[in-house]
């Protein structure tokens, strides 16, 4: 087993790796989870196959320390689980920088192995998943547009009841930050005219957005330590939330 080597990712994060007696690379699981923003590392690792994870004991300044580890297959499983945009860059960095560096030490790259083939296949699969995600998001946007067109035309609607759109709530060309400011201003105006408090209106907007997209916004926001509206601004479709809120009639 080799000594642990620390690799610098993007100048801000470090991932530690080493090779076992057979020359196979292993990574310190906590470093990988931190980079991929997989906050509950214990739960995440529990979902991996037993042969894709392990434990190494290393001497530290505080004495022997037990560290959870993942092998190459486990590493790619974690990358596929991450929703962070940087996951693809991290995967490329691993395949183009870290693995070649480990090979150059003579501790990785067994003669006749199919490492390159497996890396190429994994990279291709990740690209396929990314393309599929983009396609589904495009379909969702088309369905959303169709839904709101039917709403404007007062056509019969499915069981899911959503507020009518206001024709004076254009969103085209506006940035997410501007739209979110307009959303909050609209909620404040609704509260003022209805002589009520903002939190119930805030909860209604999040609930309507959740029911339409089927995304548990509150749970996702908690996972990223954000407020629901902050999560929608960063990860969701602010245009749709803007249209939902502007569909609420002013009392």
Steps between C-alpha positions, in 0.01 A plus 500: 500500500639838399516820698205738468549765231299826508379640168384862464167553319437850360724658761230478768449132584728206567434134439728236649576173322722197532551163333453160660731198481367415153558851368131596499415861592287590803371840607418643842120504493456819705709702254293377205165562676607852599594591142173356361291662778368164619432621852389175663811296420404213732165448327659545157769240565245256644337488154821383331585134443724354768782433256498867390581638846739427779694636795864593539682577825771763478730670746417867561628763741223391735583130471354221283189615311242284321392644164217383273615440141353430156658324206478603134152353451376658823644834397302506175185394685539806725559728199176375341310569824613862520278776363780753519590654160869453582458119512581468129814715540601291800458179299715640219763611750513150650536329161743752346714606797475277805503155338788585261698633798440178691609300196825693474595395852502138385237408756207494259436357155521121491624355174214385281238680709196661338517816707491737201203317353306519826579870544382578147183297553425677827564841345266414214230383742525822702464705180193292406341566838570873467336503154199311633464751786509790255236331284269446796541860612412616147189280501404637842532858376280421198237342725516802730449740209207295372346490847506876539369558147198285588459698821490831313240358260286371793512153346400198712787418733620173653445424868804708600364848576746782438442877516413689184775698337496874497556634145704790643766274649751459212818313584685485168856629517507562873769350721425268790594763758260758350219245481554396862485864614171541310367181658576624851353842421181336368466287817547811714231685301261204533555495875442877529179499299367189665597621848685177564855389569757411236603148628166331405523647149865394480398144600219500245737597218748227594216249533356586155846474344556164674164360386560595140856371462479214749822621665520502880634854516516522879695175532738597221551845654582344836750270331685807367446704821295760312158659525247357246493816285880509499508138383250572219706802393817290472370159390141544382295684239451856627295593190230253603497613864472860377197411287341304786532788747377758248198279440381563856227768481553822692220539754 
